[in-house]
Amino acid sequence: MTLGSDPSPESGRNAFLGARRWIGDLGVSGGPMIVGFVADALALPNAVLVIALSGLAAGGVFGFLVPETLQKKRRLPTGKLMDNKK
């Protein structure tokens, strides 16, 4: 939820989060069907490896392409705090 709410726009936040939830629900409900198709095509042990590798690939995409949303404050040499906002 945090990953979607941080970059969501001020106006239309409910619609943005609703669409995000709908896409997530499609993935949750479609996941078993995809596993079934892969298992039917490759046999179950190979399907487990394919699904595990696709999960690792998705984690890599998130790790490298999703920006950090936490904005830390820096301390200036004068001792004052400065925002790192872009």
Buried (B, 14 or more C-beta within 10 A) or exposed (E): EEEBEEEBEEEEEEEBBEEBEEEEEEEEEEEEEBBEEBBEEEEEEEBBEBBEEEEEEEEEEEEEEEEEEEEEEEEEEEEEEEEEEE
